[in-house]
């Protein structure tokens, strides 16, 4: 349940093109969960999902105190707003709730959540800012984010997608003033078929002509006409030689003459690129370098993203929230650089990168070759397709049994080792880390 700007049910009916049946009343809360206690002024929106249809739980919503229900079915027992599609109705109400708050929209194959959090941290040094919670970046998450706006200066909205047309839909309701594309790489290539289709999908965020666009330095994008949008291309090629590791993170420089010194509490080199996106957003909205630097230093990673742990003397990097070819490649390079600064040997526990379709063998093999080039000491593999990593690397230990994997990790690794743990979300590799902790308590 979230609080929203108070509106009468009759006003909401006009916004969502619905028919109000029953008593008009003041609504100041929205719920999508029929089981929670709602109370006066709460509207239950009956969303039809993959597993459940909220329209089946309307009676329960009224029993739990809902004042109004938005539904696709005619009902009895209380006030109802009858609409054709409750998901679209929720988005229409969300768009009406934006007011004068500036929207910054973010999409991309990888890095969306990190960039979102960095931008929020930077802009918060001068403005009032809210944004997408965690990674709730589908149409429901975007709608709830926009509904959470009161009178903030900015709302930073993360937009995910699995097919063409989804970013267009979200952008048509969010209407971002500034649009960010972090990259357009291989994530979701199984559904979209090619990197070109992935780029097309990401570019949908530009369909409603934002005032600003911060884009990757991608020649496919540079060839497009953005004459009516103020566009900044962020160089993905970080000058590693000018990055300085300090105790807790990396110091780096932005601008051609390296005049802007920035710091982040992260050892992942790809976060320098993410931070540069936040830097350019900050500059577009009038922040000084000092303010931006402070904002970046305040940035903290979400759980399961570059979380540093110590288990029986072994440094473990818990980076298992999700995985893609690009993010895993960067994490492996960063693992080696971090190991060099700490005088420890790099090891990696890698699980499948999912949603690669026919490209799975090729991409996992490329990861294996990279591990060999980087001289990753210990390579521990668990999943269906990681066997191709072993083929590409020419070495590594492949496990079909999780128990044997955990036993091997606990026996082989010592205080001279660093272990990167990374896999796609569905594999839940954090459970392996938790089991390692238990074994060493």
C-alpha positions as CSV (number, residue, x, y, z in Angstrom):
1,X,0.0,0.0,0.0
2,X,1.3,3.4,-0.9
3,X,0.1,6.9,-0.2
4,X,-0.9,9.1,-3.1
5,X,-2.0,12.7,-3.7
6,X,-5.7,12.7,-2.5
7,X,-8.3,12.7,-5.3
8,X,-12.0,12.0,-5.4
9,X,-13.1,8.7,-7.0
10,X,-15.0,10.7,-9.6
11,X,-11.8,12.6,-10.6
12,X,-9.9,9.3,-10.8
13,X,-12.6,8.0,-13.1
14,X,-12.0,10.8,-15.6
15,X,-8.2,10.2,-15.5
16,X,-8.5,6.5,-16.2
17,X,-11.5,6.7,-18.5
18,X,-13.5,4.5,-16.2
19,X,-17.1,4.3,-15.1
20,X,-17.7,5.0,-11.4
21,X,-20.4,2.7,-9.9
22,X,-21.3,3.5,-6.3
23,X,-20.4,6.2,-3.8
24,X,-17.9,9.0,-4.6
25,X,-15.2,9.3,-2.0
26,X,-11.8,10.7,-1.3
27,X,-8.9,8.3,-2.2
28,X,-5.4,8.8,-0.8
29,X,-3.9,5.3,-0.8
30,X,-3.4,2.5,-3.4
31,X,-3.1,-1.2,-2.8
32,X,-2.4,-4.1,-5.1
33,X,-2.7,-6.7,-2.3
34,X,-6.2,-7.7,-1.3
35,X,-4.9,-9.3,1.9
36,X,-3.6,-6.2,3.6
37,X,-5.6,-4.0,6.0
38,X,-6.6,-1.0,3.9
39,X,-9.0,1.3,5.7
40,X,-10.8,4.4,4.6
41,X,-9.5,6.2,1.5
42,X,-7.7,3.1,0.1
43,X,-8.3,2.0,-3.5
44,X,-7.6,-1.7,-4.4
45,X,-6.5,-2.1,-8.0
46,X,-7.3,-5.6,-9.3
47,X,-4.2,-6.5,-11.4
48,X,-4.3,-9.6,-13.5
49,X,-0.9,-11.3,-13.3
50,X,0.7,-14.5,-14.6
51,X,-0.4,-16.6,-11.6
52,X,-3.3,-14.7,-10.0
53,X,-6.1,-12.4,-11.2
54,X,-6.8,-9.6,-8.7
55,X,-10.3,-9.4,-10.0
56,X,-10.9,-12.7,-8.2
57,X,-10.1,-11.2,-4.8
58,X,-12.3,-8.1,-4.8
59,X,-14.6,-9.4,-2.0
60,X,-11.5,-9.9,0.1
61,X,-10.3,-6.4,-0.6
62,X,-13.7,-5.0,0.6
63,X,-13.5,-7.2,3.7
64,X,-10.1,-5.6,4.5
65,X,-11.5,-2.1,4.3
66,X,-11.1,-0.9,0.7
67,X,-13.1,2.1,-0.1
68,X,-12.9,1.8,-3.9
69,X,-11.9,-1.0,-6.3
70,X,-10.6,-0.5,-9.8
71,X,-11.7,-3.6,-11.7
72,X,-12.3,-5.0,-15.2
73,X,-15.5,-6.7,-14.0
74,X,-18.8,-5.4,-12.8
75,X,-19.1,-6.1,-9.1
76,X,-21.4,-5.7,-6.1
77,X,-20.6,-5.0,-2.5
78,X,-18.9,-1.6,-2.8
79,X,-17.8,1.3,-5.0
80,X,-16.1,0.3,-8.2
81,X,-14.3,2.0,-11.1
82,X,-14.9,-0.2,-14.1
83,X,-12.1,0.0,-16.7
84,X,-11.0,-2.0,-19.8
85,X,-7.5,-2.7,-18.4
86,X,-6.4,-2.2,-14.8
87,X,-2.7,-2.1,-15.6
88,X,-3.2,0.8,-18.1
89,X,-5.5,2.5,-15.6
90,X,-2.8,2.3,-12.9
91,X,-0.3,3.8,-15.4
92,X,-2.7,6.6,-16.4
93,X,-3.3,7.5,-12.7
94,X,0.5,7.4,-12.2
95,X,1.1,9.8,-15.2
96,X,-1.5,12.2,-13.7
97,X,0.4,12.1,-10.4
98,X,3.7,13.4,-11.8
99,X,2.9,17.1,-11.5
100,X,5.9,19.2,-12.1
101,X,8.4,16.7,-10.9
102,X,11.1,16.1,-13.5
103,X,11.5,12.4,-14.6
104,X,14.8,10.8,-15.4
105,X,14.3,7.5,-17.2
106,X,17.0,4.8,-17.3
107,X,17.2,1.7,-19.4
108,X,20.0,-0.6,-20.6
109,X,21.2,-4.1,-20.8
110,X,23.2,-3.9,-17.5
111,X,23.8,-1.3,-14.9
112,X,20.3,0.2,-14.6
113,X,19.9,-0.1,-10.9
114,X,23.5,1.0,-10.1
115,X,23.2,4.1,-12.3
116,X,19.7,4.9,-10.8
117,X,21.2,4.8,-7.3
118,X,24.2,6.9,-8.3
119,X,22.0,9.5,-10.0
120,X,19.7,9.7,-6.9
121,X,22.8,10.0,-4.6
122,X,24.2,12.8,-6.8
123,X,21.1,14.8,-7.4
124,X,20.2,14.6,-3.7
125,X,23.1,16.9,-2.9
126,X,21.0,19.8,-4.3
127,X,17.4,18.6,-4.9
128,X,14.7,16.4,-3.4
129,X,14.7,13.1,-5.2
130,X,12.9,9.8,-5.2
131,X,13.2,6.8,-7.4
132,X,12.4,3.2,-8.3
133,X,12.7,1.0,-5.2
134,X,15.2,-1.9,-5.7
135,X,14.7,-3.0,-9.3
136,X,10.9,-2.7,-9.7
137,X,11.2,-1.7,-13.3
138,X,8.2,-3.2,-15.1
139,X,4.9,-1.5,-15.8
140,X,3.6,-2.1,-12.2
141,X,6.9,-0.9,-10.6
142,X,7.1,2.2,-12.8
143,X,3.5,3.1,-12.0
144,X,4.0,2.7,-8.3
145,X,7.2,4.8,-8.5
146,X,5.3,7.6,-10.2
147,X,2.4,7.3,-7.8
148,X,4.9,7.8,-4.9
149,X,5.7,11.3,-6.1
150,X,4.5,14.1,-3.8
151,X,6.3,17.3,-4.8
152,X,9.9,16.2,-5.3
153,X,12.2,17.9,-7.7
154,X,13.1,14.7,-9.4
155,X,12.0,11.1,-9.8
156,X,14.5,8.6,-11.2
157,X,12.7,5.8,-12.9
158,X,14.3,2.5,-13.9
159,X,12.8,0.8,-17.0
160,X,13.3,-2.9,-17.8
161,X,12.1,-4.9,-20.7
162,X,11.9,-8.4,-22.2
163,X,10.5,-7.5,-25.6
164,X,10.1,-4.7,-28.2
165,X,7.4,-2.1,-27.2
166,X,7.8,-2.4,-23.4
167,X,10.1,0.6,-23.1
168,X,7.9,2.6,-25.4
169,X,4.9,1.9,-23.2
170,X,6.7,2.9,-20.0
171,X,8.1,6.0,-21.6
172,X,4.7,7.1,-22.9
173,X,3.5,7.3,-19.2
174,X,6.7,8.4,-17.5
175,X,7.6,11.0,-20.2
176,X,11.2,11.5,-19.0
177,X,12.8,14.9,-19.4
178,X,16.2,13.2,-19.3
179,X,16.7,9.7,-20.8
180,X,19.7,7.4,-20.0
181,X,20.7,4.3,-22.0
182,X,23.5,2.6,-20.0
183,X,24.3,0.2,-22.9
184,X,22.7,-2.2,-25.4
185,X,24.5,-5.5,-25.2
186,X,23.5,-9.2,-24.9
187,X,21.1,-9.4,-22.0
188,X,17.7,-10.8,-23.2
189,X,19.2,-11.7,-26.6
190,X,17.2,-15.0,-26.4
191,X,13.9,-13.1,-26.5
192,X,15.0,-10.3,-28.9
193,X,17.1,-12.4,-31.2
194,X,19.9,-9.9,-32.0
195,X,21.9,-7.0,-30.5
196,X,20.3,-4.8,-33.1
197,X,16.8,-5.6,-31.8
198,X,18.1,-5.0,-28.2
199,X,19.3,-1.5,-29.3
200,X,15.9,-0.8,-31.0
201,X,14.2,-1.8,-27.7
202,X,16.4,0.5,-25.6
203,X,16.0,3.4,-28.0
204,X,12.3,3.4,-27.4
205,X,13.0,5.6,-24.3
206,X,13.8,8.4,-26.9
207,X,10.4,8.1,-28.6
208,X,8.8,10.9,-26.7
209,X,11.6,13.4,-27.3
210,X,13.2,14.0,-24.0
211,X,15.1,17.3,-23.4
212,X,18.3,15.4,-22.6
213,X,19.8,12.1,-23.5
214,X,22.9,10.5,-21.9
215,X,24.0,7.6,-24.2
216,X,26.8,5.1,-24.5
217,X,29.6,5.8,-26.9
218,X,28.1,3.3,-29.4
219,X,28.7,3.9,-33.1
220,X,25.2,2.6,-33.8
221,X,23.8,5.4,-31.7
222,X,26.2,8.0,-32.9
223,X,25.0,7.4,-36.5
224,X,21.4,8.5,-35.5
225,X,20.0,12.0,-35.7
226,X,19.4,13.5,-32.2
227,X,19.4,17.1,-33.4
228,X,16.4,18.0,-31.2
229,X,17.8,16.4,-28.1
230,X,20.8,17.7,-26.1
231,X,22.8,14.5,-26.2
232,X,25.9,13.4,-24.3
233,X,27.8,10.3,-25.3
234,X,29.6,8.7,-22.4
235,X,32.9,7.0,-23.3
236,X,32.9,3.4,-22.3
237,X,36.7,3.1,-22.7
238,X,38.0,3.9,-19.3
239,X,41.7,4.9,-19.1
240,X,42.7,2.2,-16.6
241,X,46.2,3.6,-16.2
242,X,44.8,6.8,-14.7
243,X,42.5,5.0,-12.1
244,X,44.0,4.9,-8.7
245,X,42.9,2.3,-6.1
246,X,42.5,3.6,-2.5
247,X,41.4,1.8,0.6
248,X,37.7,1.3,-0.2
249,X,37.4,2.2,-3.8
250,X,38.8,3.9,-6.9
251,X,39.8,7.4,-7.8
252,X,39.3,8.4,-11.4
253,X,39.1,11.4,-13.7
254,X,36.4,12.7,-16.1
255,X,36.8,15.1,-19.0
256,X,39.5,15.0,-21.8
257,X,42.0,17.0,-19.7
258,X,41.3,14.9,-16.6
259,X,40.3,18.0,-14.7
260,X,37.4,16.4,-12.7
261,X,38.6,14.0,-10.0
262,X,35.9,11.6,-8.7
263,X,35.9,8.8,-6.2
264,X,33.6,5.8,-5.7
265,X,33.5,3.2,-2.9
266,X,33.7,0.3,-5.4
267,X,36.5,-1.7,-6.9
268,X,34.5,-2.6,-10.0
269,X,35.9,-0.8,-13.0
270,X,32.5,-0.8,-14.8
271,X,31.2,1.4,-12.0
272,X,33.5,4.2,-13.2
273,X,31.4,4.3,-16.4
274,X,28.2,4.2,-14.4
275,X,29.5,7.0,-12.2
276,X,30.3,9.1,-15.3
277,X,26.7,8.8,-16.4
278,X,25.6,10.2,-13.0
279,X,28.3,12.9,-13.3
280,X,26.8,14.1,-16.6
281,X,23.3,14.1,-15.3
282,X,24.5,16.1,-12.3
283,X,26.2,18.7,-14.6
284,X,23.0,18.9,-16.8
285,X,21.1,20.0,-13.7
286,X,23.6,22.5,-12.4
287,X,25.6,20.6,-9.8
288,X,29.2,21.5,-9.1
289,X,32.0,18.9,-9.3
290,X,32.3,19.1,-5.5
291,X,28.6,18.3,-5.1
292,X,28.8,15.4,-7.6
293,X,31.9,13.9,-5.9
294,X,30.2,14.0,-2.6
295,X,27.1,12.3,-4.0
296,X,29.2,9.5,-5.6
297,X,31.0,8.9,-2.3
298,X,27.6,8.6,-0.6
299,X,26.5,5.9,-3.1
300,X,26.1,2.4,-1.7
301,X,25.6,-0.8,-3.6
302,X,22.4,-2.8,-3.2
303,X,22.5,-6.2,-1.5
304,X,24.2,-9.0,-3.5
305,X,26.0,-6.4,-5.7
306,X,29.8,-6.2,-5.0
307,X,29.4,-7.1,-1.3
308,X,32.8,-7.9,0.3
309,X,32.8,-10.6,3.0
310,X,35.4,-12.6,4.8
311,X,34.7,-16.3,5.4
312,X,37.4,-18.2,7.3
313,X,40.0,-15.6,6.1
314,X,39.0,-15.8,2.5
315,X,37.8,-12.6,0.9
316,X,34.5,-13.3,-0.9
317,X,33.0,-10.9,-3.4
318,X,29.2,-11.5,-3.4
319,X,28.2,-10.2,-6.8
320,X,25.5,-12.8,-7.5
321,X,22.4,-10.6,-8.0
322,X,22.5,-11.2,-11.7
323,X,24.9,-11.9,-14.6
324,X,25.5,-11.0,-18.2
325,X,28.5,-11.4,-20.5
326,X,29.4,-7.7,-20.1
327,X,29.0,-7.5,-16.3
328,X,30.8,-10.8,-15.8
329,X,33.7,-9.8,-18.0
330,X,34.0,-6.5,-16.1
331,X,33.8,-8.3,-12.7
332,X,36.6,-10.7,-13.7
333,X,38.9,-7.9,-14.8
334,X,38.1,-6.0,-11.6
335,X,38.7,-9.1,-9.5
336,X,42.2,-9.3,-10.9
337,X,42.9,-5.6,-10.3
338,X,41.5,-5.9,-6.8
339,X,43.7,-8.9,-6.1
340,X,46.8,-7.1,-7.2
341,X,46.1,-4.2,-4.8
342,X,45.5,-6.7,-1.9
343,X,48.3,-9.1,-2.8
344,X,45.8,-12.0,-3.1
345,X,45.1,-14.6,-5.8
346,X,41.9,-14.3,-7.9
347,X,39.4,-17.2,-7.9
348,X,35.9,-17.3,-9.4
349,X,32.8,-19.3,-8.8
350,X,30.7,-18.8,-11.9
351,X,27.1,-20.0,-12.7
352,X,25.2,-19.8,-15.9
353,X,24.4,-16.6,-17.7
354,X,20.7,-17.2,-18.6
355,X,18.5,-15.9,-21.5
356,X,21.2,-16.3,-24.1
357,X,19.4,-18.8,-26.3
358,X,21.5,-20.0,-29.2
359,X,24.4,-17.7,-28.2
360,X,24.9,-19.5,-24.8
361,X,27.8,-21.8,-25.9
362,X,29.6,-19.0,-27.7
363,X,29.4,-16.5,-24.8
364,X,30.3,-19.0,-22.1
365,X,33.3,-20.1,-24.2
366,X,34.4,-16.5,-24.5
367,X,34.2,-16.1,-20.7
368,X,36.4,-19.2,-20.4
369,X,39.0,-17.7,-22.7
370,X,39.0,-14.5,-20.7
371,X,39.6,-16.4,-17.5
372,X,42.7,-18.0,-19.1
373,X,43.9,-14.6,-20.3
374,X,43.4,-13.0,-16.9
375,X,45.1,-16.0,-15.2
376,X,42.3,-16.7,-12.8
377,X,43.8,-19.1,-10.4
378,X,40.8,-21.2,-9.3
379,X,37.8,-21.6,-11.6
380,X,34.7,-23.3,-10.0
381,X,31.8,-23.9,-12.2
382,X,28.2,-24.9,-11.4
383,X,25.2,-24.9,-13.8
384,X,24.2,-26.3,-17.2
385,X,26.1,-24.2,-19.6
386,X,29.3,-23.3,-17.6
387,X,30.9,-26.4,-19.0
388,X,31.7,-24.3,-22.0
389,X,33.6,-21.9,-19.7
390,X,35.9,-24.9,-18.9
391,X,36.3,-25.7,-22.6
392,X,37.2,-22.0,-23.3
393,X,39.6,-21.8,-20.4
394,X,41.2,-25.2,-20.8
395,X,40.9,-25.7,-17.1
396,X,38.5,-25.4,-14.2
397,X,36.5,-27.6,-11.9
398,X,32.9,-28.4,-13.0
399,X,30.4,-29.5,-10.4
400,X,27.0,-31.1,-10.8
401,X,26.6,-31.5,-7.0
402,X,26.3,-28.3,-4.9
403,X,27.4,-30.1,-1.7
404,X,30.6,-31.2,-3.4
405,X,31.2,-27.7,-4.7
406,X,30.8,-26.1,-1.2
407,X,33.1,-28.7,0.3
408,X,35.8,-28.1,-2.3
409,X,35.6,-24.3,-1.8
410,X,36.0,-24.6,1.9
411,X,38.9,-27.0,1.6
412,X,40.9,-25.3,-1.2
413,X,40.6,-21.6,-0.5
414,X,42.7,-19.8,2.2
415,X,43.6,-16.3,3.4
416,X,45.7,-15.7,0.3
417,X,42.6,-16.0,-2.0
418,X,39.8,-13.8,-3.2
419,X,36.7,-15.5,-4.6
420,X,34.3,-13.8,-6.9
421,X,30.8,-15.3,-6.9
422,X,28.6,-14.5,-9.9
423,X,25.6,-16.1,-11.6
424,X,22.2,-15.2,-13.0
425,X,19.5,-14.4,-10.5
426,X,17.6,-17.7,-10.8
427,X,20.5,-19.7,-9.6
428,X,20.5,-17.9,-6.2
429,X,24.2,-18.3,-5.6
430,X,23.9,-16.3,-2.3
431,X,22.7,-19.6,-0.8
432,X,26.1,-21.1,-1.5
433,X,27.8,-18.2,0.3
434,X,25.4,-18.7,3.3
435,X,26.3,-22.3,3.4
436,X,30.0,-21.5,3.3
437,X,29.5,-19.2,6.3
438,X,27.7,-22.0,8.2
439,X,30.6,-24.4,7.6
440,X,33.1,-22.0,9.1
441,X,31.1,-20.8,12.1
